[in-house]
Amino acid sequence: MLNSRVFIAVLVILNSIVLLGQLWPEGAPSFAPIVNIIFLSLSLLFFIFTLLKMRSGR
């Protein structure tokens, strides 16, 4: 998997875009729904990966 810091940085950037779209819906770009789906999917993968990593004791 990608370097954890890079992956977390991508999630933070996507989260910022999603949050901005929630705070200022009129200014949201046309691709906002796609960014939301990508962010939620990557977050889910990150959480699953982290849980599996913790379970294996690494």
C-alpha positions as CSV (number, residue, x, y, z in Angstrom):
1,M,0.0,0.0,0.0
2,L,1.0,3.6,-0.4
3,N,3.2,5.3,2.2
4,S,0.9,6.0,5.2
5,R,1.8,9.7,5.3
6,V,1.1,10.2,1.7
7,F,-2.2,8.4,2.0
8,I,-3.2,10.4,5.0
9,A,-2.3,13.6,3.2
10,V,-4.6,12.7,0.3
11,L,-7.4,11.9,2.8
12,V,-6.9,15.3,4.5
13,I,-7.0,17.1,1.2
14,L,-10.1,15.3,0.1
15,N,-11.7,15.9,3.5
16,S,-11.0,19.6,3.1
17,I,-12.8,19.6,-0.3
18,V,-15.8,17.7,1.1
19,L,-16.0,20.0,4.2
20,L,-15.8,23.1,2.0
21,G,-18.6,21.8,-0.1
22,Q,-20.7,21.2,3.0
23,L,-20.0,24.7,4.4
24,W,-20.5,26.5,1.1
25,P,-22.7,24.4,-1.2
26,E,-23.2,27.1,-3.8
27,G,-19.4,27.1,-4.4
28,A,-19.0,23.4,-4.7
29,P,-17.6,22.3,-8.1
30,S,-19.5,20.0,-10.4
31,F,-17.3,17.1,-9.5
32,A,-18.1,17.3,-5.8
33,P,-20.2,14.1,-5.6
34,I,-17.3,12.2,-7.1
35,V,-14.9,13.6,-4.6
36,N,-17.3,12.6,-1.8
37,I,-17.5,9.0,-3.0
38,I,-13.7,8.8,-3.4
39,F,-13.1,10.3,0.0
40,L,-15.5,7.9,1.7
41,S,-14.2,4.9,-0.1
42,L,-10.5,5.7,0.7
43,S,-11.4,6.4,4.3
44,L,-13.1,3.0,4.6
45,L,-10.1,1.3,3.0
46,F,-7.8,3.1,5.4
47,F,-9.8,2.2,8.5
48,I,-10.1,-1.5,7.4
49,F,-6.3,-1.6,6.7
50,T,-5.5,0.0,10.1
51,L,-7.8,-2.4,11.9
52,L,-6.3,-5.4,10.2
53,K,-2.8,-4.1,10.9
54,M,-3.7,-3.6,14.6
55,R,-5.2,-7.1,14.8
56,S,-2.1,-8.8,13.4
57,G,0.0,-7.0,16.0
58,R,2.2,-4.9,13.6
